[in-house]
Amino acid sequence: MDIKAFKMDGLGNDFVIIDNRQKVTVLSKDQIIKICDRNFIGCDQLIFIEKDKTSDAHLKFFNSDGGESGACGNGTRCVADLISKEKNIKTIILNTLSGNLKSKILGNNLVTTEIGSAKTKWNEIPLSDETNTKKLNIKINDLKNNVHLGGTAVNVGNPHVIFFVDSLDDFDILKIGPQIENHKMFPQKCNVTIAKVINKNLIKVRVWERGAGLTKACGTAACATAFAGKLNNLTENNVDIEFETGKLSILIDEKNSIHMKGPVSNIEKILIKL
């Protein structure tokens, strides 16, 4: 089976995008896993673009483990850029499991997407038990085996937990990520962010993505981290989230809606031979 697709990324957070609006491609879970495998094509997420009557398109996101994801901020920005070039429009509405997401093309490969309001109630995350989502008191260990208690849970289309620490280098995200992703407190698993507040307008992060593992960047993690920073009075409404590959700018507006701005790559056409 030959599949025409696109490859794009936002700060290295990369995607294979299959356009199902004209010709529908149906893939099994194993085929999705194969496409995402770095030894084959390789990507963090696979995205299907589908027809939608109420928006420019409907998006389905699949993590590299083959499981479906409710939201993908960088992926949404990439598809918005692709459809913008196709339709020659600057404002794009894309339907997702998280609702309709509005993106604007700013030029110079910059795209901003409104993710909407974050959810912070325990049953909205969701958590297995009713607890204070701002202070989960989950234990993580640093490299010297010192115990750090923390964790703020936020849902921005998918569940996230953010640990604010004094030094990113003191914590091994490759070890902590899978432990917390599969923690009994998170029945739907979770994305895990280790965050260091540099100042009121800058947070440095490392992210372990649910179903995808260590990622160079994650749009929803940036949104969740910015919101958690505001919740804990650590940051202001406008904050940059810095990954190893660059920054995403997050604005939390007066209605508490989250806007994410950042770069997208050029569009690469690929042919997948399954």
N, C-alpha and C positions, 0 to 999 in steps of 0.2 A: 504494500500500500504506500503510495506517494502522497504526502501531505504538504501543500504550500502553506508556509507560516511566516511569521515575523519574529525577530529577536530584538529586544530593547532592554534598557536598564535605567534605573534611577539611582545614581551614586554607587553603581556596582551591584545593586539589588536587581537581579536579572530575570527576564521572563521570556518564555516562548508563547506567542500569541497566535491562536488559530481563529480565523474568521468563518463563523458558521452562518452568516446571514444569507449567502447564496447557495453554497453547497455545504451540507451538514456532515461533519466528521464525528463519528461516535468512537470513543476510546474506552477500553477497559482500564481498571485500576492499574493492572500490570503494565499496560502500554504507557500510561501517564508516568509511572515510576521510571520506566525505561527512558522516555524522552527527557525527564528531569535529571537523569543520571549523568554526572560529569564525564563519565567514560563514553557517553553516547553524544547527545546534543548538549545537555546540561543547563539547568536553570533553578532558581529558587522556587518559582511558581509557574504553572501552566495556566493560561487564560483563554477562555472561549468567549468570542464576541457573538452575541445572538440578537436576532430581531426583537424589537420592543415597540409597542404601540404608543407608549406614553413618554418615551425618551429617545435619545439618539441610538441607544443600544442597551442590551442587557449583558452583564458580565458574570461569568462563573469563574471562580478561582480555585485551583487545586494545588496543594502543597506538594513538595517533592516526595512525600511518603504516600501520595495518592489520595489523601483525604481532602474533602472540600473545605474551603475557608470562607468565612462570612465577609471578610473585607481585606483589601490590600491597597494601601494608600499610594505607594509608588507605582503599582500596576495600573491603578485607575488613572494616574497622571500620564503614564505612558500611552494608554489606549486613547485618552482624551487628545493627546498630541497627534496620534495617528489619524483619528477621525477628523480632527481639525484640518489636517492637510488634505484629506479625502474630500471633505465637504466645503472647504474654504470658509470655515466659521471660527469664531474666536471664543464662543461660549458653548460648552458641551455638557449635556445632562446624561449621565450613565446610571442605569438601574442596577443595583446589587442587592444581595440579601440584607444589607444594612439600610436599604432605601435608595432614593435617588440622590446621586452625588453630583454637585455642580462644579465644573472646572472652567478656568479661564486661561487662555494662552496669552502669555505676556511678551513673547518674543525672545530671541537669543536662547532658545531651548528651555525657557523657564515656564513652568506650569504651576498654577495654584489650584488646589481642590478643597472645597468645604466638606469636611468629614462629618460635621454635625456635633451634637452634644454628647459628652461622655456619660456613661452610666457608672454609678458608684455604689448602688445598693447591693447587698450580699447576694441576693437571688438573681440580680441582673448580670453579675460577673460571668457565670455563677460560681458560688462557693458551696461546699458540701454542708456547711453549718452557718448559722447566723453569727456574724462576728463583725468587729469594727474593720471595715475595708481600708481605712486610712492607716491603721497600725495593726498588721496581721501577726506580728511577733513570730515570724517564721525564722528558724535558725539557718544561717549560712556560715561557712567557715572560711577564713582567709588562708593564705598560703602558710602561715605559721600556726594554723589550727586554732586561732582565736575565734570565738563565737561572736557573730554579729546578728542581732535581733532586728528584724524590720520587715519591709514589704508593704507597698500601697497598691491595692487592686483597682484597676480601671478597665471598663469595657468600651472600646471604640469600634464596635463591629466584631471584635473578637477579644477574648480575655487576656489581660496583661497584668504582670506584677512588676513593680519597680522597686529596687533596693538602692537607696541613697547612701553612698559610702565616701570615706575620706580620700581613698586612692584606688583607682581602677586596677593598677598593677598589683594590688594586694589580693585580688580575687581571680580565680580561674573560671572563666565563663564556660569553658568546655566541660568542666566538672559540675559546676553549679547549675547550668542551664538544664540538662536532662533530669537532674534530681528534682528541681522545682517544677519543671514542665509536667512531670508525672506525680507530683505531690498529691496526697489524698484530699487535700483541701480544694483541689480543682477538678471536678468531675468531667469537664470537657478539656482538660489540660490547659496550658497557658503559655503565653510568650513571656520571656524573662529578660529584664533589663537591669544591668548594673550601671548606676549613674553617679557621676561626680559633678556637683554644682561648682562651676568656676566663678560665676557672679550671677546677679539677678537676671541677666539676659543671655547666659550661656551655660549649657550642660553638656558634658562629654559622656558618651555612652558606649557600652558593648551589649550586643543583643543576641539572644538565643531564640530563634523563631520556632514556635510550635509546628511540628510536622516538617520543618525544613532544616533545623539546626543552626549553626553559627552563620550569620548573614552579615554582609558588608554594610548594609543599611536596611532599615525597615520603617516605612512611612507611618504605620499605625503605632509602632513603638515610640516614634518621635512624638506623635500626638498624645499618647498616653503618658509619656514622661513629662511633657510640658504641663499637662493637666495635673499630674501628681505633684509636680513642683509648685504649682499655684496652690493646690489644696494644702500643702504643708508649709505655705508662706515662705518658700525658698526662692521663688522666681516671680517675675512680673508677667503680664499678659502677653508680652511679645518676647519670645525666647528662641535662640538658635540651639538646635540639637546637633552636636558634632559627632560624626562617625569617623572612622579612620580614613574614609574616602571623600569626606566633605560634609557640608552642613545642610540641614533642612530648617527653614524658618517657620515657626509656628506662632500663629496669632489666635488668642482666645478673645472673641469679641464680647460686646456688652450683653449679648444674649447667651453667653457661655458656649457658643458654637465655635468649633475648632477649624482653622484654616491652615493648610499646609502648602508651603511654597518651596520649590526646588527644581533642579535641572533634570532633564531627561536626555537620553542618548539619541543619536540619529537612528533611523529605522533601517534594519537589515533584513532583507528577504532571504529566507532559507527554504530548502526542500528536505523534508523528513522522509526517510525511506524505512518504513516499518515492515 
